[in-house]
Amino acid sequence: MSNTHHQTSRQLFLGGLAIAVTGAILFSAKAIVAKLIYRYPVDAVLLITFRMLFSLPVFAAVALWKARTEKSLSNADRMRIVVLGLIGYYLSSFLDFLGLQYISAGLERLILFLTPSFVLLMSFLFYRRRVTWLEWAALLISYLGTVLVFLHDVRLGGANIGLGSALVLGAAVSYALYLMLSGQLVSRVGAMRLVAYAMCVSCVACILQFMLLRSLPILFQQAPQVYGLSVINAVFCTVLPVYLTMVAVARIGPATSAQAGMVGPVSTLFLGALILDEPITAIQLTGTALVLMGIYLISKKKQ
C-alpha cells in the first residue's frame, strides 16, 4: 500500500516539476520576444505597457469570477496581494526589460537564473528552512554553468553590460521575494485567485506608469508587428506561464519550482540562437550541460 502511495506522490511531484519546467520555458521566451520588439522604436516603458494591456482582460476576468464565487479576503491579505503585485510582476518585469536593452537574451536568462538561490537563501534566513546538501550541490553545479556564460559574455559584450546585468539582477531579487511571499499566501488564497489579483495590480501599475511618463497617442502609432509580438508576449509569455508557475508552487513548493525554472536560461540560449542569431559557443554549451545536471539532481530529490 505504502509503495503505491509513494509512486502516486512521486508522479504528482514529477507532474508538478513538468508544469514548472513548461512555465519556465514559456516565461523565458519573453526575453526573445522583447528582443524582437526592440528592433522597432520601442522602449521598456512601452514594451511592458503593451504586455500588461493585452494580459489584463484575462486576469481581470479570472479575478471577477473568483471574487464572486469565493469568500472575501481579510484586509491584511488584500494588502499582501497589492505588495506582491508591485514587487512581483511590476518591478521585476520593468527592471528585466530595462536590462534587456543592454545585454543578450542568453545572459539575461542566466542572471534571472540566480532567483532559486535567492529563494533558498531567503527561506533559509527568514523561515529557517533546512536546505539539503543535494539542493546546495544542485545550485552550485547550476551556478558554475551560469558564471561560465557570464564571463564569456563579458568578454564579448559592449559597454553597458554591467548596467544591464545589475538591472536584471534587481529583477531576480524582486522575483525571488515574490515567490517567497506567494508561497505563504497561496495556501490561504488559492493559486488562480492570487495570480489574478496580483497581476491586476501589476497591470494597473504599469498602465499608470505609462500615463505618467508617455503620451497616449504613442499607443496607436506602432508598427503592426509590435502589436502582434506584444499579444504573443502577453498570452504565451505572461498569462500561461504565470498560471503554470502558480500551479507548480501549489504542488511542489516555491523553492523546488524556482529551481525547476533553471531550465529557462537553457531554452533561451537555444531560442536566441534560432530566432535572434545569437551565437552558441562551446563555453555556453558547457554551462548549459551543468545547468541540466543541476535540474536532474533536483528531480531525484525525494518528496
C-alpha positions as CSV (number, residue, x, y, z in Angstrom):
1,M,0.0,0.0,0.0
2,S,2.7,2.4,1.0
3,N,4.5,1.6,-2.2
4,T,1.5,2.6,-4.3
5,H,1.2,5.8,-2.2
6,H,4.9,6.5,-2.8
7,Q,4.5,6.0,-6.6
8,T,1.5,8.3,-6.6
9,S,3.3,11.1,-4.7
10,R,6.3,10.6,-6.9
11,Q,4.1,11.0,-10.0
12,L,2.5,14.1,-8.5
13,F,5.9,15.6,-7.8
14,L,7.2,14.9,-11.3
15,G,3.9,16.2,-12.8
16,G,4.4,19.4,-10.8
17,L,8.1,19.5,-11.9
18,A,6.9,19.2,-15.6
19,I,4.4,22.0,-15.1
20,A,7.1,24.2,-13.6
21,V,9.5,23.5,-16.4
22,T,6.9,24.3,-19.1
23,G,6.1,27.5,-17.3
24,A,9.8,28.4,-17.1
25,I,10.4,27.8,-20.9
26,L,7.4,30.0,-21.9
27,F,8.4,32.6,-19.3
28,S,11.9,32.7,-20.6
29,A,10.7,33.2,-24.2
30,K,9.7,36.7,-23.2
31,A,13.3,37.8,-23.5
32,I,13.3,36.6,-27.1
33,V,10.1,38.4,-27.9
34,A,11.3,41.5,-26.2
35,K,14.5,41.5,-28.3
36,L,12.3,41.2,-31.4
37,I,10.1,44.1,-30.3
38,Y,13.2,46.2,-29.5
39,R,14.1,46.0,-33.3
40,Y,11.3,48.7,-33.6
41,P,11.5,52.1,-32.0
42,V,10.0,50.9,-28.7
43,D,11.4,51.4,-25.2
44,A,11.0,49.4,-21.9
45,V,8.0,51.5,-20.7
46,L,6.0,51.0,-23.9
47,L,7.0,47.3,-24.1
48,I,5.8,46.5,-20.6
49,T,2.6,48.6,-21.1
50,F,1.6,46.6,-24.2
51,R,2.4,43.3,-22.4
52,M,0.1,44.3,-19.4
53,L,-2.6,45.9,-21.5
54,F,-3.1,42.6,-23.5
55,S,-2.8,40.5,-20.4
56,L,-5.2,42.5,-18.2
57,P,-8.5,41.2,-19.7
58,V,-7.7,37.6,-18.9
59,F,-6.5,38.4,-15.4
60,A,-9.4,40.7,-14.7
61,A,-11.9,38.1,-15.9
62,V,-10.4,35.4,-13.6
63,A,-10.3,38.0,-10.7
64,L,-14.0,38.8,-11.1
65,W,-15.0,35.2,-11.3
66,K,-13.0,34.4,-8.2
67,A,-14.3,37.4,-6.3
68,R,-17.9,36.3,-7.0
69,T,-17.5,32.6,-6.2
70,E,-15.2,32.6,-3.2
71,K,-15.3,34.2,0.3
72,S,-13.9,37.6,0.7
73,L,-10.3,38.2,1.9
74,S,-9.1,39.9,5.0
75,N,-7.7,43.4,4.7
76,A,-4.2,42.1,5.6
77,D,-4.3,39.6,2.8
78,R,-5.5,42.3,0.4
79,M,-2.5,44.4,1.4
80,R,-0.2,41.5,0.9
81,I,-1.6,40.9,-2.6
82,V,-1.0,44.6,-3.5
83,V,2.6,44.3,-2.4
84,L,3.0,41.1,-4.3
85,G,1.6,42.6,-7.4
86,L,4.0,45.6,-7.2
87,I,7.2,43.6,-6.4
88,G,6.5,40.5,-8.5
89,Y,5.4,41.3,-12.0
90,Y,5.6,45.1,-12.0
91,L,9.0,45.9,-10.5
92,S,10.6,42.6,-11.6
93,S,9.4,42.9,-15.2
94,F,10.3,46.5,-15.5
95,L,13.9,46.0,-14.3
96,D,14.1,43.0,-16.6
97,F,13.0,44.8,-19.7
98,L,15.2,47.8,-18.9
99,G,18.2,45.4,-18.6
100,L,17.4,43.6,-21.8
101,Q,18.1,46.8,-23.7
102,Y,21.8,46.4,-22.8
103,I,22.5,42.6,-22.7
104,S,21.9,39.5,-24.7
105,A,18.8,37.4,-24.1
106,G,21.0,34.5,-23.1
107,L,22.9,36.4,-20.4
108,E,19.6,38.0,-19.1
109,R,18.2,34.5,-18.5
110,L,21.3,33.3,-16.8
111,I,21.2,36.2,-14.3
112,L,17.5,35.7,-13.7
113,F,18.6,32.2,-13.0
114,L,20.0,33.2,-9.7
115,T,16.4,33.5,-8.5
116,P,16.3,30.0,-7.0
117,S,19.3,30.6,-4.8
118,F,17.8,33.8,-3.5
119,V,14.6,31.9,-2.7
120,L,16.6,29.2,-1.0
121,L,18.6,31.7,1.0
122,M,15.5,33.7,2.0
123,S,13.7,30.6,3.2
124,F,16.9,29.6,5.0
125,L,17.3,33.0,6.7
126,F,13.7,34.0,7.3
127,Y,11.9,30.7,7.7
128,R,14.8,28.6,9.0
129,R,14.1,26.1,6.2
130,R,16.5,23.2,6.2
131,V,18.4,23.1,2.9
132,T,19.7,19.7,2.0
133,W,23.3,19.1,0.7
134,L,21.7,17.8,-2.5
135,E,20.0,21.2,-3.1
136,W,23.2,23.1,-2.4
137,A,25.1,20.8,-4.8
138,A,22.4,21.2,-7.5
139,L,22.6,25.0,-7.1
140,L,26.4,25.1,-7.1
141,I,26.6,23.0,-10.3
142,S,24.0,25.2,-12.0
143,Y,25.8,28.3,-10.8
144,L,29.1,27.1,-12.3
145,G,27.3,26.9,-15.6
146,T,25.9,30.5,-15.2
147,V,29.2,32.0,-14.3
148,L,30.9,30.4,-17.3
149,V,28.4,32.0,-19.7
150,F,28.5,35.3,-17.9
151,L,32.3,35.6,-18.1
152,H,32.1,34.6,-21.8
153,D,29.6,37.3,-22.5
154,V,31.5,40.0,-20.6
155,R,34.5,39.3,-22.8
156,L,32.4,39.8,-25.9
157,G,29.9,42.3,-24.6
158,G,29.5,46.1,-25.1
159,A,30.0,49.0,-22.7
160,N,26.7,48.7,-20.8
161,I,26.9,45.0,-19.9
162,G,27.5,45.9,-16.2
163,L,24.4,48.2,-16.1
164,G,22.2,45.7,-17.9
165,S,23.3,42.9,-15.6
166,A,22.7,45.0,-12.5
167,L,19.2,45.8,-13.6
168,V,18.4,42.2,-14.3
169,L,19.9,41.2,-11.0
170,G,17.4,43.6,-9.3
171,A,14.6,41.8,-11.2
172,A,15.9,38.4,-10.0
173,V,15.9,39.6,-6.3
174,S,12.4,41.1,-6.5
175,Y,11.0,38.0,-8.2
176,A,12.6,35.7,-5.6
177,L,10.9,37.8,-2.9
178,Y,7.6,37.4,-4.8
179,L,7.9,33.6,-5.0
180,M,8.8,33.5,-1.3
181,L,5.9,35.6,-0.1
182,S,3.4,34.0,-2.5
183,G,4.3,30.5,-1.1
184,Q,2.9,31.7,2.2
185,L,-0.3,33.2,0.7
186,V,-1.1,30.6,-1.9
187,S,-2.4,28.0,0.6
188,R,-4.8,30.6,2.1
189,V,-6.0,32.4,-1.1
190,G,-5.6,29.7,-3.8
191,A,-3.3,29.8,-6.8
192,M,-5.7,31.0,-9.5
193,R,-7.1,33.8,-7.4
194,L,-3.8,35.0,-6.0
195,V,-2.3,35.3,-9.5
196,A,-5.4,37.0,-10.9
197,Y,-5.4,39.7,-8.2
198,A,-1.7,40.2,-8.1
199,M,-1.4,40.5,-11.9
200,C,-4.3,43.0,-12.0
201,V,-2.3,45.2,-9.5
202,S,0.8,44.8,-11.7
203,C,-1.1,45.7,-14.9
204,V,-2.7,48.8,-13.3
205,A,0.8,49.9,-12.0
206,C,2.3,49.5,-15.5
207,I,-0.5,51.4,-17.2
208,L,-0.3,54.2,-14.6
209,Q,3.4,54.4,-15.1
210,F,2.8,54.8,-18.9
211,M,0.3,57.6,-18.4
212,L,2.8,59.5,-16.2
213,L,5.8,59.0,-18.5
214,R,4.4,58.9,-22.0
215,S,1.6,60.4,-24.1
216,L,-1.4,58.3,-25.0
217,P,-1.2,58.7,-28.9
218,I,2.1,56.6,-28.8
219,L,-0.1,53.5,-28.1
220,F,-1.7,53.8,-31.5
221,Q,1.3,54.7,-33.6
222,Q,3.2,51.4,-33.6
223,A,4.1,49.0,-36.4
224,P,1.6,46.1,-36.8
225,Q,4.5,43.7,-35.8
226,V,4.8,45.4,-32.4
227,Y,1.1,44.7,-31.6
228,G,1.4,41.1,-32.9
229,L,4.6,40.4,-30.8
230,S,3.0,42.1,-27.8
231,V,0.0,39.8,-28.0
232,I,2.4,36.8,-28.1
233,N,4.3,38.3,-25.1
234,A,1.0,38.7,-23.2
235,V,-0.6,35.3,-23.9
236,F,2.3,32.8,-24.2
237,C,5.0,34.6,-22.1
238,T,2.8,36.1,-19.4
239,V,-0.7,34.6,-18.8
240,L,0.1,30.9,-19.4
241,P,3.5,30.7,-17.6
242,V,2.1,32.8,-14.6
243,Y,-0.6,30.2,-14.1
244,L,1.6,27.2,-14.7
245,T,4.1,28.5,-12.2
246,M,1.4,29.1,-9.5
247,V,0.1,25.6,-10.0
248,A,3.6,24.3,-9.7
249,V,4.2,26.3,-6.5
250,A,1.0,24.8,-5.0
251,R,2.1,21.3,-6.0
252,I,5.9,21.2,-5.3
253,G,6.5,24.4,-3.2
254,P,8.2,27.7,-4.1
255,A,11.9,26.5,-3.7
256,T,11.6,23.5,-6.0
257,S,9.5,25.5,-8.5
258,A,12.2,28.1,-8.7
259,Q,14.9,25.5,-9.1
260,A,12.9,23.9,-12.0
261,G,12.9,27.3,-13.5
262,M,16.6,26.9,-14.2
263,V,15.6,25.2,-17.4
264,G,14.6,28.7,-18.6
265,P,18.1,30.0,-19.4
266,V,18.9,26.9,-21.3
267,S,15.9,27.2,-23.5
268,T,16.6,30.9,-24.1
269,L,20.1,30.1,-25.2
270,F,18.8,27.9,-28.0
271,L,15.8,30.1,-28.8
272,G,18.2,33.1,-29.0
273,A,20.4,31.2,-31.5
274,L,17.4,30.0,-33.5
275,I,15.4,33.3,-33.7
276,L,17.9,36.1,-32.9
277,D,21.1,34.6,-34.4
278,E,22.8,35.0,-31.0
279,P,25.9,32.8,-31.2
280,I,26.2,29.5,-29.3
281,T,29.7,28.6,-28.2
282,A,31.4,25.6,-26.5
283,I,31.5,27.6,-23.3
284,Q,27.8,28.2,-23.4
285,L,27.1,24.6,-24.1
286,T,29.3,23.5,-21.2
287,G,27.3,26.0,-19.0
288,T,24.1,24.5,-20.3
289,A,25.2,21.0,-19.5
290,L,26.0,22.0,-15.9
291,V,22.6,23.6,-15.6
292,L,20.8,20.5,-16.8
293,M,22.8,18.4,-14.4
294,G,21.6,20.6,-11.6
295,I,18.0,20.2,-12.6
296,Y,18.4,16.4,-12.9
297,L,19.7,16.3,-9.3
298,I,16.7,18.2,-8.1
299,S,14.4,15.8,-9.9
300,K,16.0,13.0,-7.9
301,K,15.0,14.8,-4.7
302,K,12.6,12.7,-2.6
303,Q,9.3,14.3,-1.7
